[in-house]
């Protein structure tokens, strides 16, 4: 799985005029499943992001996790993370999982996140979404779990 993790002060996903997911301080995860991914890939990704110490402690050092600070998670599917631009000016997305597999793995990741973390919001798989965020730091970390 490919992830792009952003520490945020707030983040919101809208579809049309409807807000479908919103958090205050926490982590925004943009995530893309690849064809070889399984539910175990999603669990490993979730393990990593719940333990990452990227929030400041009392001394201002990145030493606390999203769990430690009681932050929210906003998980948004984004197949464009698998873009391959090596062959020209139009990206190829053939590295992304087919839609049915992508949705199954996204849904499994969200279910696991909700079972393990008290505040989880989402986008809407396959929808034309608008994501608004206030990046904190900024802290943006690419993740690739195999």
C-alpha positions in Angstrom: 0.0 0.0 0.0 1.1 3.5 -0.7 0.2 6.2 1.8 0.8 9.9 2.2 0.5 10.9 5.8 0.1 14.5 6.9 0.0 15.9 10.4 -2.9 18.3 10.5 -4.5 20.9 12.7 -7.7 20.1 10.9 -8.9 18.4 7.7 -12.2 17.9 5.9 -13.5 16.0 2.9 -16.5 17.2 1.0 -18.4 15.6 -1.9 -20.4 18.2 -3.6 -21.8 20.4 -0.8 -21.8 17.6 1.8 -19.0 17.2 4.3 -18.4 13.4 4.5 -15.4 13.4 6.9 -13.8 15.9 9.2 -11.2 15.9 12.1 -9.5 18.4 14.2 -5.8 17.8 15.2 -4.5 14.5 14.0 -3.4 12.7 10.8 -4.7 12.7 7.3 -3.9 9.6 5.4 -4.2 9.5 1.6 -4.0 5.8 0.7 -3.8 3.7 -2.5 -4.0 0.0 -2.7 -1.7 -1.8 -5.2 -2.6 -5.2 -7.0 -0.5 -7.3 -4.7 -1.8 -5.8 -1.4 -3.9 -7.7 1.1 -5.7 -6.9 4.3 -2.4 -7.6 6.1 -0.8 -4.7 4.1 -3.5 -2.4 5.5 -2.9 -3.6 9.1 0.8 -3.0 8.7 0.2 0.5 7.4 -2.2 1.2 10.3 0.3 -0.2 12.8 3.0 2.2 11.5 0.8 5.3 11.5 -0.6 4.7 15.0 2.9 4.3 16.4 4.7 7.1 14.5 6.0 9.6 16.9 5.4 12.8 14.9 3.7 15.0 17.4 5.6 17.3 19.8 6.2 16.6 23.4 6.6 19.2 26.1 10.2 19.9 24.9 9.0 20.5 21.3 10.5 17.2 20.0 8.6 14.8 17.8 8.1 12.2 20.4 4.4 11.5 20.6 2.0 9.4 18.5 -1.5 10.2 17.3 -2.7 7.8 20.1 -0.7 9.7 22.7 -2.2 13.1 21.8 -5.7 11.8 21.2 -5.8 13.0 17.6 -8.2 12.0 14.9 -7.6 10.0 11.7 -9.0 11.0 8.4 -8.5 8.2 5.8 -9.1 9.1 2.1 -8.7 6.8 -0.8 -6.5 8.2 -3.6 -5.5 6.0 -6.5 -3.4 8.7 -8.0 -0.6 7.9 -5.5 0.2 5.0 -7.9 0.8 7.4 -10.8 3.7 6.6 -13.1 4.9 9.6 -15.1 8.0 8.0 -16.5 6.5 7.4 -19.9 5.5 10.9 -20.9 3.3 13.7 -19.8 0.1 11.8 -19.1 0.3 9.7 -15.9 -0.5 6.0 -16.0 -2.4 4.6 -13.0 -2.0 0.9 -13.9 0.0 0.4 -10.7 -3.2 1.0 -8.6 -5.3 -2.0 -7.6 -8.5 -2.5 -9.7 -11.4 -0.6 -8.2 -13.2 -3.6 -6.6 -10.0 -4.7 -4.8 -9.1 -1.2 -3.9 -12.4 -0.6 -2.3 -12.3 -3.9 -0.4 -8.8 -3.1 1.0 -9.8 0.5 1.8 -12.9 -0.7 3.6 -10.9 -3.3 5.5 -8.3 -0.6 6.5 -11.1 1.7 7.7 -12.8 -1.0 9.7 -9.5 -2.0 11.4 -8.8 1.7 12.1 -12.2 2.1 13.7 -11.7 -1.0 15.8 -8.3 0.3 17.1 -8.7 4.1 17.3 -11.6 6.1 18.8 -11.8 8.9 16.2 -11.8 7.9 12.5 -13.4 9.8 9.6 -13.2 9.0 5.9 -13.7 10.2 2.5 -16.0 8.4 0.0 -14.3 5.7 -2.1 -14.5 6.5 -5.9 -16.1 9.9 -5.4 -14.9 13.3 -6.7 -13.7 14.6 -3.3 -12.4 17.9 -2.2 -9.9 17.7 0.7 -9.2 20.8 2.8 -6.5 20.7 5.4 -4.3 22.8 7.6 -0.9 21.0 7.5 0.8 21.2 10.9 4.5 21.9 10.7 4.3 21.1 7.8 4.8 17.4 8.4 4.2 15.2 5.4 5.5 11.6 5.3 5.3 9.1 2.4 4.7 5.5 3.4 5.0 2.4 1.3 4.1 -0.9 2.9 4.7 -4.2 1.1 
